[in-house]
Every structure is written in C-alpha cells, then in structure tokens.
Amino acid sequence: MGFRDFDKFNTACLAKQSWHLLVNPTGVWARILKGLYFPHTSFWQARKSQKASWIWQSLLESRRVLKEGFHSNIRDGSKTLIWKDPWVPSFPNFRVHQPPHCPTNINLVSDLIDHRRLIWKTTNGRYTVRSGYRVLVKETIASQNSIPRTFSSTPIQVWKGIWKLDIQPKVKNFIWKSMHNAISVRMNLRRHGMRTNPMCLVCNTEEETLEHTLFWCDHARATWFLRPCSYKLNPIGFSSIREWWTKLFQEVLIGHLSPELLKYAAITCWQIWKDRNNMVFNSIVPNPLSTLKRILLDIQELEMEGKLSTSCGAGPSQNSTPMNWSNPERGVIKFNCDVAWSISSPLSSVAVIARNFSGRVVDGVVKKFRCSSLLIGEAFAVLKAIWLAYAMGCSNIILESDSLILIKALENQCSHSSPWEIRVVV
C-alpha cells in the first residue's frame, strides 16, 4: 500500500530543523540552543548531556543524515591552508600542489574567496525532507544487503497475502504492523526507553509482549476458545506472531486450512487488541463474550458483502487441532468448555459457550480460579457448563470437552477408576 517507514520519515523531518539551525545560526531559537548546549563549539561537535531535552537529543540524532550529503563550500577559509590542508576533493589526498614560483602572500583559502555557504547534495544545494528520507532508505537497503538471508526470513508471498485479504484496511494494517512487532505493547515501549510497568494490565501475571496480549493472556485464551471456527491455538507451535502467521499462511497454501481462516484470525487479533486498549485507556475490563459478539458482527458484515463464506474448517497442522463442531438437534443446547492453564501462573480461566441447533451463541460464561493441574481445570470447566445449563433451565444438553481422560471418566461413571484429582467432580 506504499507505506513510508515512519521512523526514517521522522528522522528526515528532524534533519530539516537541524539544517535550519546550520544555515540560520542568528535565529532566536538557534541562539537559545547554542547558549544552552554548545556555547563554545559548533553544532557538529556538540555532545548530548544528561540534562538535554528530548528535542535537542532528537536534533543530535538527525546529524547523521546531514553528514551523508553535507558539504562545506569554503569561502571564508581563514583557518584553511591552501597548500597544506586537505580541502579539494578532486585532488590526490585532497591537497593542492604548490607551484615553485607561487606568491608568498597567498597561503589561506580566505585569500582566494571571501565568504562561506552551506550546500546539500541536491540541484539547488538546499536540504529537503525527501532527500533526507532517501538517504536513510539507502542506508537501510545497504545494511540489509550486507546481512545474509536466512531460512527463517518471511517469504514475500506472506506479506502480499496480508494486503490481499478481503477485510477492513485497519485490520490488515494491524496485522502488518504486528508482523514487524511495531505495536505499542508495554515491553516494546520499555525497549524504546519509556519507563512503564511491563506487566499485562488485563491479567497482571506476565509481561505484556505482543504474543502474550494476542494469544496467552487469560482474556485472549478465552476469546480464542470461543472462536466461531474450528481452529485451535497450539502454544508449542510458534514463538512469535510472525512465525504464527507464516505457518498459518503456509497451511492454507497446502490446503490443510481453509483460506477463510486467515480472515477469522486477523479479525480475532484485532478485537483482542481493541479490548486491551479499552482496559488501558478506559479501565473497561474485557469480557470474552462481548469480544465474540463483535467478532461475529465483523464476520456477518463480510458475509453480507460476499467477502467471506460461512465455512471455516481446519485440517491437521502444527498449529491447529481438528474440532469438527457439529450442530445439535433442534431443542438441544450444546455446551463447549475449556480451560486456559499455565504452570507459571497461579490463576487459570475457564470458558463455556452454549449454542443452539443453528449454531448461534445463546449464552456463555468465563471464570477465573486457582487450580494446580490442567486436568482439574478441565473438570471445573465441565462443572461450570453444568451449572450454566441448570441456570438456563436446559433439560436436553450435550457437553463437549477436549480432555479424553475426563470424558472417559464421565462415561464410566465410576469415581474409583477416575484419577484421584477429579473424583469429587465425577
């Protein structure tokens, strides 16, 4: 979509102000900066002090841009010796050879020319933001070309695939920025020098990285469990969002996953991020059920526009578990339940969702609690589903869980043969 590199563009704009400082040193703001930060030296030799303002630090950082195209056209060469100093780029060693019968009164460049002017490597000799931005882009290309490409680099088809998705531009932009880890989660802010609490404000149990926010936070886990399609996250399958999206895209290419899944996944990530922002800026505690409703509304809009089909199946892959959810019969409510448990976190969360014969969500619940094992969490999730069914007044229900041990224990209806951890529930 032709996005600029905003960091380079910002640096080029700062270099524009540094250029004004050099060509107009008598300006009020230039004299103030000189008096504060470099009263006895030039702008080029100025150093960053501990008490330097953010503006001054930014101007100093922009000097490297000007150095790439800056030349000093000497006309007040009162300190430059014609025959000894290197000052002519086109001559060997930048020095002028002194002829044998040269007049003795011509020694300084100031004897030849009488004033000084700064020029930049453009046609008119003036600095522009565009020319500064091009210098920064060339630097980046040169540095990238000097680094050998590895097998883990993201294929170009993955980047193109993001922009080809038939979803809202803001969602595509979010996924693109996420792939570059350019989202302002707290750990990224700390990496850029901002003093902020690194802990996730939603769960307050782990540091807020992008992967934690979108996948492993309690709210994110519950939202992915309430997903409107059969895809299920596997925490062992990836370590970064770029790796996750690349594998997801590759699974779609080889036919293991439905192409529609990319749209579902992108919308889910976007809505989870919106919930995080509502918590941070508006102190609104996220609710996975509310998140699910917004996801379904976005999907419904795409379906009405003909940009999304209603089928979203998942075959076998590293990042997915086939669920093959089927609609219950008319008059029967199906309850799906699951738990988000981690050995490193004292708190776990269970999620239960109830659907009718048409697949429409009729109710659900999310609950945080403490448990010592995954199996106990799965059992508590089933118990929570039963309580929800009782509260809804349902008589014909179907319970679904992804814990094979728990399912066999419930089918045997014998607490003595069940694992001791869940005998009370069974």
C-alpha positions in Angstrom: 0.0 0.0 0.0 3.0 2.2 -0.3 3.6 2.9 3.4 6.6 5.0 4.3 9.0 4.0 7.0 7.7 6.4 9.6 10.8 6.2 11.8 13.0 7.3 8.8 10.5 9.9 7.8 10.5 11.4 11.3 14.3 11.5 11.3 14.4 13.2 7.9 11.9 15.8 9.2 14.2 16.4 12.3 17.2 16.8 10.0 15.2 19.6 8.3 15.3 21.5 11.6 19.0 20.8 12.0 19.5 22.2 8.5 17.7 25.4 9.5 19.9 25.6 12.6 23.0 25.5 10.4 22.0 27.9 7.7 20.4 30.4 10.0 22.5 30.5 13.2 21.4 34.0 14.1 17.7 33.0 14.6 16.3 33.3 18.1 15.8 29.6 18.6 19.2 28.8 17.2 20.9 31.2 19.6 18.9 29.8 22.5 20.0 26.2 21.7 23.6 27.3 21.2 23.7 29.1 24.5 22.2 26.1 26.3 24.0 23.1 24.7 27.1 24.2 22.6 28.2 27.7 23.6 31.9 27.1 22.9 31.8 24.7 19.9 29.9 24.1 16.7 26.7 22.1 16.1 28.8 19.2 14.6 31.0 18.9 17.8 28.1 19.3 20.3 27.5 16.4 22.6 24.5 15.1 24.3 24.4 16.0 28.0 22.4 14.2 30.7 20.0 17.1 31.1 19.5 17.5 27.4 15.8 18.0 26.4 14.0 15.5 24.1 14.1 18.0 21.3 17.8 18.5 21.5 18.5 14.8 21.7 16.4 14.3 18.6 18.3 17.0 16.7 21.6 15.4 17.6 20.4 12.1 16.3 19.4 13.7 12.9 23.0 14.9 12.3 24.0 11.6 10.7 21.5 12.3 7.9 23.1 15.7 7.1 26.6 14.2 7.2 25.7 11.9 4.3 25.1 14.8 1.9 26.6 17.8 3.6 29.5 19.8 2.1 31.2 22.9 3.2 31.8 25.3 0.3 34.6 27.3 1.8 34.7 31.0 1.1 35.8 32.3 4.4 38.8 30.0 4.6 40.6 31.9 7.3 41.7 28.7 9.0 42.3 26.6 5.9 45.8 26.5 4.4 45.8 26.3 0.7 48.9 24.2 0.3 48.9 22.0 3.5 45.2 21.3 4.4 43.1 18.7 2.5 40.2 20.8 1.1 39.8 19.9 -2.6 38.0 16.5 -3.1 39.1 16.1 -6.7 42.8 16.3 -6.0 45.0 13.5 -4.7 44.8 13.3 -0.9 42.5 16.4 -1.2 45.7 18.6 -1.3 46.7 21.3 -3.8 50.3 21.1 -5.0 52.2 24.3 -4.5 53.9 25.6 -7.7 57.6 26.7 -7.4 57.0 30.4 -8.0 53.8 30.9 -6.0 53.4 34.4 -4.4 54.2 34.2 -0.7 51.2 36.3 0.3 48.7 33.7 -0.8 48.5 31.0 1.9 44.9 30.8 3.1 41.7 29.9 1.3 40.4 33.2 2.5 43.0 34.8 0.3 41.1 33.3 -2.7 37.4 33.5 -1.7 35.6 35.7 0.8 32.5 34.1 2.3 31.1 30.8 3.5 28.0 29.0 2.3 26.5 25.6 3.2 25.2 23.3 0.4 23.4 19.9 0.3 23.7 17.4 -2.5 20.6 18.5 -4.4 20.3 20.6 -7.5 19.8 23.8 -5.7 22.0 22.9 -2.8 19.2 23.0 -0.2 18.1 20.3 2.2 14.6 18.7 1.7 12.8 16.1 3.8 12.5 14.0 0.6 16.3 13.9 0.0 17.0 13.1 3.7 14.4 10.3 3.6 16.1 8.8 0.5 19.5 8.9 2.3 18.0 6.9 5.2 16.3 4.4 2.9 19.6 3.8 1.0 21.4 3.2 4.3 18.8 0.6 5.3 19.0 -1.2 1.9 22.8 -1.3 2.1 22.7 -2.7 5.6 20.1 -5.4 4.7 22.1 -6.4 1.6 25.2 -6.9 3.8 23.3 -9.4 6.0 22.9 -12.9 4.5 19.3 -14.0 4.2 18.3 -17.0 6.5 15.8 -19.8 6.0 13.7 -18.2 8.7 13.1 -15.0 6.7 9.4 -14.4 5.9 8.5 -15.2 2.3 7.3 -12.3 0.1 4.1 -14.2 -0.5 3.1 -13.9 3.1 3.5 -10.1 3.1 1.5 -9.8 -0.2 -1.1 -12.2 1.3 -1.8 -9.7 4.1 -2.8 -6.9 1.7 -4.9 -9.3 -0.5 -7.2 -10.2 2.4 -10.7 -9.0 1.8 -11.1 -7.4 5.2 -11.1 -3.9 6.6 -7.9 -1.9 5.9 -7.4 -1.1 9.6 -7.3 -4.8 10.3 -4.8 -5.5 7.6 -2.7 -2.6 8.8 -2.7 -4.0 12.3 -1.5 -7.5 11.2 1.2 -5.9 9.0 2.4 -3.8 12.0 2.2 -6.8 14.3 4.4 -8.8 11.9 7.0 -6.1 12.4 6.5 -6.0 16.1 5.5 -2.4 15.8 2.6 -2.4 18.2 2.9 -0.3 21.4 2.7 -3.1 24.0 4.5 -2.3 27.2 7.6 -4.4 26.6 8.1 -2.6 23.2 7.7 0.8 25.0 10.3 -0.2 27.5 12.6 -1.3 24.7 12.4 2.2 23.3 13.4 3.8 26.6 10.0 4.6 28.2 9.7 3.9 31.9 6.5 1.9 32.3 5.3 -1.1 34.2 6.0 -4.2 32.0 3.2 -6.3 33.4 0.0 -7.0 31.5 -2.8 -4.8 32.8 -5.5 -7.4 31.9 -4.2 -10.4 33.8 -1.3 -8.9 35.8 0.6 -12.2 35.8 3.1 -11.9 32.9 5.0 -9.2 31.0 3.0 -7.6 28.2 4.5 -8.7 24.9 2.5 -8.8 21.7 2.3 -12.6 21.8 1.1 -12.6 25.3 -1.6 -9.9 24.6 -3.0 -11.6 21.5 -2.6 -15.3 22.5 -1.6 -16.2 26.0 -3.3 -13.7 28.3 -6.4 -15.1 30.1 -8.7 -12.9 28.1 -7.1 -13.9 24.8 -7.2 -17.6 25.6 -10.9 -17.4 26.4 -11.6 -15.5 23.2 -9.8 -18.0 21.0 -11.7 -20.8 22.7 -15.0 -19.0 21.9 -13.8 -18.8 18.3 -16.5 -19.1 15.6 -14.5 -21.6 13.6 -12.7 -24.9 14.3 -9.2 -23.6 14.6 -7.4 -24.0 17.9 -4.2 -22.5 19.0 -1.2 -24.7 20.0 1.2 -22.9 22.4 4.0 -25.2 21.3 3.6 -24.4 17.6 5.2 -20.9 17.5 7.1 -18.3 19.5 6.2 -15.1 17.7 3.3 -13.7 15.8 5.3 -13.6 12.6 6.1 -17.3 12.9 2.4 -18.0 13.7 1.0 -16.1 10.7 3.7 -17.5 8.3 2.8 -21.1 9.4 -0.9 -20.3 9.2 -0.5 -18.9 5.6 1.6 -21.9 4.6 -1.0 -24.3 5.9 -3.7 -22.5 3.9 -1.5 -22.8 0.7 -1.1 -26.6 1.0 -4.8 -27.0 1.7 -4.7 -28.1 5.4 -6.6 -25.0 6.5 -9.4 -23.0 4.9 -8.4 -19.7 3.3 -11.3 -18.0 5.2 -9.4 -18.8 8.4 -6.9 -16.0 7.8 -9.8 -13.5 7.9 -11.2 -15.0 11.1 -7.7 -15.0 12.7 -7.0 -11.4 11.7 -10.4 -10.1 13.0 -9.9 -12.0 16.3 -6.5 -10.5 16.9 -7.8 -7.0 16.1 -10.7 -7.3 18.5 -8.5 -8.6 21.3 -6.2 -5.6 20.8 -9.2 -3.3 21.0 -10.1 -4.9 24.3 -6.6 -4.4 25.6 -6.8 -0.7 24.7 -10.2 -0.3 26.3 -8.7 -1.7 29.5 -5.6 0.5 29.4 -7.2 3.8 28.4 -10.8 3.5 29.6 -10.5 1.0 32.5 -13.1 -1.3 30.9 -12.5 -4.9 32.0 -12.7 -7.1 28.8 -15.3 -9.8 28.5 -14.6 -12.6 26.1 -18.4 -13.0 25.3 -18.6 -9.3 24.3 -15.5 -9.8 22.2 -17.0 -12.8 20.5 -20.1 -10.8 19.6 -18.0 -8.1 18.0 -16.1 -10.7 16.0 -19.3 -12.2 14.8 -20.6 -8.8 13.8 -17.5 -8.2 11.7 -17.8 -11.6 10.1 -21.5 -11.0 9.4 -20.7 -7.8 7.6 -18.1 -9.6 5.5 -20.6 -12.4 4.7 -23.3 -9.8 3.7 -20.7 -8.2 1.4 -19.9 -11.6 -0.1 -16.3 -11.4 1.1 -16.4 -14.3 3.4 -18.0 -17.8 3.2 -19.7 -19.4 6.3 -17.4 -22.4 6.2 -14.1 -22.3 8.0 -12.7 -25.8 8.5 -9.4 -26.8 9.8 -7.4 -29.9 8.9 -4.4 -31.3 10.6 -1.5 -29.0 11.1 1.1 -28.0 13.7 -0.9 -25.0 14.9 -4.4 -26.4 14.9 -6.5 -29.2 16.3 -9.4 -30.5 14.3 -12.6 -29.9 16.2 -15.3 -30.5 13.5 -18.0 -28.9 15.5 -21.5 -30.1 14.5 -24.8 -28.5 15.2 -27.1 -30.2 17.8 -30.6 -31.3 17.0 -33.5 -28.8 17.4 -34.4 -28.4 21.1 -30.9 -29.4 22.2 -28.3 -27.0 23.5 -24.6 -27.9 23.0 -22.1 -26.7 25.7 -18.4 -26.4 24.8 -16.0 -25.9 27.7 -12.3 -25.5 28.0 -9.6 -24.1 30.4 -6.6 -21.8 30.0 -4.0 -23.2 32.4 -0.3 -22.5 32.8 2.2 -23.9 35.2 3.8 -20.5 35.6 0.6 -18.7 36.5 -1.3 -19.1 39.8 -4.6 -18.2 38.1 -6.5 -20.1 35.4 -9.6 -19.3 33.5 -12.4 -21.5 32.2 -14.8 -20.6 29.3 -18.1 -22.1 28.5 -20.2 -21.4 25.4 -23.7 -22.6 24.6 -25.0 -22.9 21.1 -28.4 -23.9 19.7 -29.3 -26.1 16.7 -28.4 -23.3 14.2 -25.0 -22.7 15.8 -26.0 -19.3 17.3 -24.5 -18.5 20.6 -27.2 -18.3 23.2 -25.1 -17.9 26.4 -21.7 -18.3 27.9 -19.6 -17.7 30.9 -15.9 -17.0 31.7 -14.5 -17.6 35.2 -11.1 -17.2 36.8 -10.0 -19.5 39.6 -6.9 -21.2 41.1 -6.1 -24.8 40.3 -3.0 -27.0 40.5 -3.3 -29.0 37.3 -4.7 -29.0 33.8 -7.0 -31.9 34.5 -8.6 -30.2 37.5 -9.2 -27.2 35.3 -10.9 -29.3 32.6 -13.1 -30.9 35.3 -14.0 -27.5 36.7 -14.9 -26.3 33.2 -17.3 -29.2 32.8 -18.8 -28.4 36.2 -19.2 -24.8 35.2 -21.0 -25.9 32.0 -23.5 -28.0 34.0 -24.2 -25.0 36.3 -24.8 -22.8 33.3 -27.2 -25.4 31.8 -29.1 -25.6 35.2 -29.3 -21.8 35.3 -30.7 -21.6 31.8 -33.2 -24.3 32.6 -32.0 -26.7 29.9 -33.1 -30.3 30.1 -31.6 -31.7 26.8 -27.9 -30.8 26.6 -24.7 -32.0 25.0 -21.3 -31.5 26.8 -18.1 -31.3 24.7 -14.6 -31.2 26.2 -11.2 -31.8 24.6 -9.9 -33.8 27.7 -10.1 -37.5 26.8 -9.3 -38.6 30.3 -12.2 -36.6 31.7 -14.6 -37.8 29.0 -13.7 -41.5 29.8 -14.1 -40.9 33.5 -17.6 -39.4 33.0 -18.6 -42.2 30.6 -17.5 -44.9 33.1 -19.5 -43.2 35.9 -17.2 -44.7 38.4 -15.3 -42.4 40.7 -12.9 -45.2 41.9 -11.4 -45.7 38.5 -11.0 -42.0 37.8 -7.8 -40.0 38.6 -7.9 -39.0 42.2 -7.7 -35.3 41.2 -11.2 -35.3 39.7 -13.0 -37.9 41.7 -15.1 -35.3 43.6 -16.3 -33.8 40.3 -17.0 -37.2 38.7 
